Amino acid sequence: MKPLPSMEFYQDNTNLKWIILVVSAIISIGSIYYTNILVNQLKERERNQVNLLAKALEYASTENQNEFLFITTEIINKNKSIPVILTDEKGNIMSSNNIDFDPALSKDKINSLLKTELAIMKRSYPPIEIIFKDQGVVYGKNFVYYKNSGLLRQLIAYPYIQLSVITIFVFISFLAFNYSKTSEQNRVWVGLAKETAHQLGTPLSSLMAWIEVLRDDPEIKNKGIVEELDKDIKKLRVVTERFSSIGSKPVLKPENVYYLISNVVSYLQPRVSSKISFEVYTLSETILAQVHAPLFEWVIENLCKNAVDSMGSSGTIAIKILRGNNDRVFIDISDTGKGIPKSNITSVFKPGFTTKKRGWGLGLALAKRIIEMYHEGKIYVKSSEENAGTTFRIELKSAGLA
């Protein structure tokens, strides 16, 4: 069924949330992929630099002094970024470069620091060999160990920092959107409720006056018509009170749940098909819960009316009242109707969702608001099977026994 125009805003913005999420994921993945390409290129470049350094050391050991000075100045000492450690064949540290430490440290402390750095380098990359030869005969080896430069480490960390920033941004955007959506819904609910209560007030006052006129009519007085009209007017007054309560935090009081539900059933039974029966089960008729009676009765009435619509002209509505652990009261409302498709179970409490041709899709949304926001309880679909029926469960705070 096509959603209400007033509800399309929220559905469109839900789609917008997914678009933002997908775009953010694409940006993040693209950034990480491209940065990894740069990291691999820079890694290769740094390894080539270390290789060049090793070759320079190897060459300098066998050439004349002038060439040695040139190699030392132009190649070895030009390395200002890549941390390196030179060791002999036995792993003894001979020299190091670009490793920061406090020069005031003792020699033992410096050696300990270099050994720690050497262990890190050994885990990072395999060493580069420097082979010393004299007339083609190998007489010794050194090893050059190294690790990533500071620039390369920053570049490796950059995409993850960027991803964290994007994630925080998306999270804050979602919070802002949800807060805006909730605030807008609150204004819609309160405005609708207050206006409805206001609109009901004038004709209700008029009907109450007409009831008093009819009481004095001898032809109508003893036919029971006035009494039934009086019940409906009282019901309208309750409905008006319910709508008035939507705009403000209601005061919860210990109320007899069985008594409130029985009131709703007594009112509905003569107003639905005679082939629809109501059954109320409880182990104790004195179970109390913290509720606002008019709003709670509204929720029960709403669920029962939905059950009637689901069953059509015949069926059974069973209401079970249980007192559970952790000071909770459970109310299960079951019907023998057509059930809810599994694909719709998560949507039944959303504003605008309805399967009725003339429905507004606000009944269950209001019920959820009343139970969860005002009563700090829970309401959900406990079970549902197509063509077999549905059970809604309400959880409330217990107030003990009467």
TAPEMO-V263297 format. One record per run of one state. SS is the DSSP state (@ for helix, = for strand, . for the rest). FROM is the first residue (numbers start at 1). TO is the last residue. Records with the same first field share a line. If there is no record, write none. Layout:
SS = FROM-TO + FROM-TO
This chain:
. = 1-4 + 61-64 + 77-83 + 89-92 + 98-106 + 125-127 + 135-136 + 147-149 + 216-217 + 222-224 + 247-252 + 270-275 + 283-286 + 292-292 + 312-314 + 324-327 + 336-341 + 348-362 + 375-377 + 386-388 + 402-402
@ = 5-60 + 65-76 + 107-124 + 150-215 + 218-221 + 225-246 + 257-269 + 293-311 + 342-347 + 363-374
= = 84-88 + 93-97 + 128-134 + 137-146 + 253-256 + 276-282 + 287-291 + 315-323 + 328-335 + 378-385 + 389-401
